Amino acid sequence: ATESDYPYSSGRGVTGKCDDSFSVVEGTNVASWKYATPACTTRKCADQDEDTLASTLHDVAPPSICVNAESWQDYTTGVRKSSSCGGNGYYSLDYCVQLIGYNGISGSDGYWIVRNSWADDWGVDGMIHLQNIAKMDSKAVRGSPFHQSGS
C-alpha cells in the first residue's frame, strides 16, 4: 500500500477506513515471529538486553522495534540522545520501525541505526541514529519471512 492508498487524515480529526482488499505480495507474509529480547509489558522498561538485541540483528535478521517517537519530528542528523527519547514504558511506545544496524553497543558513543518509513528525505537518508539505551528496544520482535510458491 502507498501513501496515496492511505493518505494521512487524522490531523483533521478524520480516521480512515482500512481497505483489506489488497492482494498478498509474494514474500510479505510472516510465517512465525518471536521476541528478540524479553518483552516489556510494564510501566518501566529500563533494563532491556541490548547485547541480545545486537546479536539478533547481527546473527538472525533486522528486528522490528517499537519506540517512543514523540520527539522524532524535528530530527535531522546526529545521534538522538537518550535524554530526549521520552518515556520508555510499555504505554509510551507509539511507533514501530526496523532496527538495521549499530555503531558500538557500549559507552556513550554507541548508537543504533533505525530505518523509518516517513521518507528518504527525513533524518539521515530516512534513518535515525539513537544513542544506545535510548529507550527504544522495549518491544523488539523478529519474524521469519514466508515465501509463497505456486501460480
ABEGO torsion letter per residue (X at the ends): XBAAABBBAAAAGBBBBBBAABBBBBGABBABBBBABBBBABABBAABBAAAAAAAAAAABBBBBBBBAAAAAABABEBBBAAAAEBABAAABABBBBBABBBEABEAABBBBBBBAAEAABEBGGBBBBBBGAGAAABBBBBBBBBBBEX
